[in-house]
Amino acid sequence: MAARIIDGKAVAARLKEQVAAEAGRLKREHGVVPGLATVLVGNDPASEVYVRNKNKTAEALGFHSVSFHLAADASEPEVLARVRALNEDRDVHGILVQMPLPKQVREEAVLETLDPRKDVDALTATNAGLLLSGRAKLISCTPTGVMLLLKEYGVEVAGANALVIGRSLLFGKPAAQLLLAANATVTMAHSRTRDLPAECRRADILVAALGKPDFVQGDWVEPGATVIDVGINRVDTADGKYRIVGDVDYAAASDRAALITPVPGGVGAMTIVCLMRNTLIAAAALAGLSAAI
């Protein structure tokens, strides 16, 4: 039997409605308008698309949205000065510095400068530490989206064997922490894992986030498992075009899994709306309020 498809677009649409409604309540009852600022350094085409989509979504939800585009040769002090100015801007509650940065600007310097209360990507050491201790308010957007999808589709996380392939700061590590907090037994796999197929076959929940197209094979999937594919890979086709695929061989895995996320239309659909959710949470917290979201 083919796997049931986890419809990230539908879940994201419902969450977007909830965020918009709560943003409206904050404005109506407290005069608080969530504000998101994006900082883009350079002219990377993919980054420009991401930033444009984030700004459009923020505006559609009734947020205050501002964007700063710095030259590709902008110095590190120039970038840090912009971040410090946004830290002090009371109309801005969430700051997103688009990665990757040009080589002359150190990512760690930006994260050390960024106010953790406005760190809506949850990449600062402060927010990573709060997540580890179970006290985080702002949590990385894509891992948050994954957990919301699992909840929406009734996946029993407590007691499950969960495997996360990938150990990035942006996804792998926070995803493992969230699964652990939900009482899963968590294994993290990576490029030096000795027998990855065997580790995959033990997983009730298999989360792939390694950035290699169709890497996870269908026969690696335990029958009845839930497969969460975080990968977004561009693969050129013979006609000179391209297609977007995940890190999992979708067709083969669908024959064995009980639930599976498509690419596109799965996890990726959740990321931007979870960024808006974080901005809403930050706006409420900075005003001494709680967001009902």
C-alpha positions in Angstrom: 0.0 0.0 0.0 1.3 3.4 -0.9 2.2 5.8 1.9 -0.2 8.5 3.0 1.2 11.9 1.9 1.8 14.6 4.5 0.4 17.7 3.0 2.7 20.5 4.2 1.0 23.1 2.1 -2.4 22.5 3.7 -0.9 22.5 7.3 1.0 25.7 6.5 -2.1 27.4 5.2 -4.0 26.7 8.4 -1.1 27.9 10.5 -0.8 31.0 8.5 -4.5 31.8 9.2 -3.8 31.3 12.9 -0.7 33.6 12.9 -2.7 36.3 11.0 -5.6 36.1 13.5 -3.2 36.3 16.5 -1.3 39.2 14.9 -4.6 41.0 14.4 -5.5 40.4 18.1 -2.1 41.8 19.3 -2.6 44.9 17.2 -6.2 45.4 18.2 -5.8 44.8 21.9 -2.3 45.9 22.6 -1.2 48.1 19.7 1.6 45.6 18.9 2.4 45.0 15.2 4.9 42.2 14.7 8.0 43.5 12.8 10.3 41.5 10.7 13.6 42.8 9.3 15.6 40.9 6.7 19.3 41.7 5.9 20.7 40.4 2.6 24.4 40.8 1.8 25.3 40.3 -1.8 23.3 39.1 -4.9 22.9 35.4 -4.5 19.8 34.6 -6.7 18.4 32.0 -4.4 18.8 34.2 -1.3 17.1 37.1 -3.1 14.1 34.8 -3.8 14.0 33.6 -0.2 14.1 37.1 1.2 11.5 38.4 -1.2 9.1 35.6 -0.3 9.6 36.2 3.4 8.8 39.9 3.1 5.7 39.2 1.0 4.5 36.7 3.5 5.1 39.1 6.4 3.1 41.8 4.7 0.3 39.5 3.8 -0.1 38.6 7.5 -0.3 42.2 8.6 3.3 42.4 9.9 5.6 45.4 9.6 8.3 44.3 7.1 11.6 46.0 6.3 14.4 44.8 4.1 18.1 45.9 3.9 20.2 44.9 0.9 23.9 45.4 1.4 26.5 45.2 -1.4 28.4 41.9 -1.9 31.6 43.6 -0.8 30.1 45.1 2.4 32.5 44.9 5.3 31.9 42.9 8.4 31.7 46.1 10.6 29.1 47.5 8.2 27.0 44.4 8.5 27.3 44.3 12.3 26.4 48.0 12.5 23.1 47.2 10.6 22.4 44.3 13.0 23.0 46.5 16.0 20.7 49.2 14.7 18.0 46.6 14.2 18.6 45.3 17.7 17.7 48.8 19.0 14.7 49.4 16.6 11.5 49.0 18.7 9.4 48.4 15.6 11.5 45.3 14.7 10.9 42.1 16.7 12.5 39.6 14.4 15.8 39.9 12.6 16.8 37.5 9.8 20.3 37.8 8.3 20.2 35.7 5.2 22.8 33.0 5.0 25.2 32.2 3.4 27.2 35.4 3.9 30.2 36.6 1.8 33.5 35.3 2.9 34.6 38.6 4.5 31.7 38.5 7.0 31.9 35.9 9.7 28.6 34.1 10.5 29.7 33.7 14.2 30.3 37.5 14.5 26.8 38.2 13.2 25.2 35.7 15.6 27.2 37.1 18.5 25.9 40.6 17.7 22.3 39.6 17.1 19.9 40.1 20.0 18.7 36.6 21.0 15.2 38.0 21.7 15.0 38.9 18.0 16.7 35.8 16.7 13.8 34.3 14.8 16.0 31.7 13.1 17.1 30.6 16.6 20.8 30.3 15.6 22.4 32.2 18.5 24.2 30.3 21.2 21.7 31.7 23.7 18.7 30.2 21.9 20.5 26.9 21.2 21.3 26.6 24.9 17.7 27.4 25.9 16.5 24.7 23.5 19.0 22.2 25.1 17.6 23.1 28.6 14.0 22.9 27.5 13.3 26.6 28.0 13.4 28.0 24.4 10.8 30.4 23.2 12.3 30.7 19.7 13.1 27.5 18.0 14.6 26.9 14.5 11.8 27.2 11.9 12.2 24.0 9.9 12.5 21.7 12.9 9.4 23.4 14.4 7.6 22.8 11.1 8.5 19.1 11.2 7.2 18.7 14.8 3.9 20.5 13.8 3.5 18.1 10.8 4.0 15.0 13.0 1.5 16.3 15.5 -1.0 17.2 12.7 -0.9 13.7 11.3 -1.1 11.9 14.7 2.4 10.4 14.6 3.2 8.9 18.0 6.6 10.3 18.8 6.9 9.2 22.4 8.7 5.9 22.6 9.5 5.9 18.9 13.0 5.3 17.4 13.8 8.5 15.5 16.7 8.9 13.2 17.9 12.3 12.1 20.4 12.2 9.2 22.4 15.5 9.3 23.8 17.4 12.2 23.6 21.1 11.1 23.0 23.9 13.5 20.0 25.1 11.5 18.2 21.8 11.4 19.8 18.5 12.5 20.8 19.4 16.0 17.6 21.3 17.0 15.4 18.6 15.3 17.1 16.0 17.5 16.5 18.0 20.6 12.8 18.5 19.8 12.3 14.8 19.1 14.1 14.0 22.4 11.9 16.5 24.3 8.9 14.7 22.8 10.2 11.4 24.3 11.5 9.8 21.2 14.7 7.7 21.3 16.9 9.7 19.0 19.9 8.7 16.9 21.9 11.3 14.9 23.6 10.0 11.7 26.1 11.9 9.5 28.8 11.4 6.9 30.9 9.2 9.2 28.0 6.9 10.3 29.3 3.4 9.5 26.2 1.5 8.4 23.6 4.2 7.5 21.1 1.8 5.8 21.0 -0.4 9.0 20.4 2.7 11.1 17.6 3.8 8.8 15.9 0.4 9.0 15.6 0.7 12.8 13.8 4.0 12.6 10.1 4.5 13.2 10.6 8.2 12.2 13.2 8.8 9.6 14.2 12.4 9.1 16.6 13.1 6.1 18.4 16.4 6.0 21.8 15.9 4.3 21.4 17.8 1.0 22.0 14.8 -1.4 19.3 14.1 -4.0 17.5 10.7 -3.7 20.2 9.5 -1.3 18.1 7.5 1.0 17.0 4.4 -0.8 13.6 2.8 -0.6 14.8 -0.4 1.0 16.4 1.6 3.8 12.9 2.4 5.0 11.3 0.3 7.7 7.8 -0.8 6.6 5.3 1.4 8.3 7.8 4.1 9.1 7.1 7.9 8.9 9.6 9.5 6.4 10.3 13.3 6.7 12.3 14.6 3.8 13.9 18.0 4.5 16.1 18.0 1.4 15.5 20.5 -1.4 17.8 19.7 -4.3 17.8 21.0 -7.9 18.6 18.2 -10.4 19.2 19.1 -14.1 17.1 17.2 -16.7 18.0 16.1 -20.2 15.9 18.8 -21.8 18.0 21.5 -20.2 15.5 22.2 -17.4 15.5 21.0 -13.8 13.4 19.4 -11.2 13.3 19.7 -7.4 13.8 16.5 -5.4 14.4 15.6 -1.8 17.1 13.5 0.0 14.9 10.4 -0.2 14.0 8.3 -3.2 10.4 9.3 -3.0 8.8 6.7 -5.3 10.6 3.7 -3.7 10.2 4.9 -0.1 6.4 5.5 -0.7 6.0 1.8 -1.2 7.2 1.0 2.3 6.5 4.0 4.5 3.1 4.7 6.2 3.5 8.5 6.0 5.9 10.5 3.8 6.5 14.2 3.0 6.7 15.1 -0.7 9.3 17.5 -2.2 8.1 20.1 -2.9 5.0 20.5 -0.9 6.1 19.0 2.4 8.4 20.4 5.0 9.5 23.4 2.9 6.0 24.8 2.9 6.2 25.1 6.7 9.5 27.0 7.1 8.4 30.5 6.2 5.2 30.4 8.1 7.1 29.1 11.2 9.4 32.1 10.7 6.3 34.3 11.0 5.2 32.4 14.0 8.5 33.0 15.7 8.3 36.7 14.8 4.8 36.8 16.4 6.1 35.0 19.5 9.1 37.5 19.7 6.8 40.5 19.3 4.6 39.4 22.1 7.5 38.5 24.4 9.2 41.9 23.9 5.9 43.6 24.8 5.6 41.5 28.0 2.8 39.4 26.5 2.2 35.9 25.4 1.2 34.8 21.9 -1.7 32.4 21.7 -0.1 30.3 19.0 
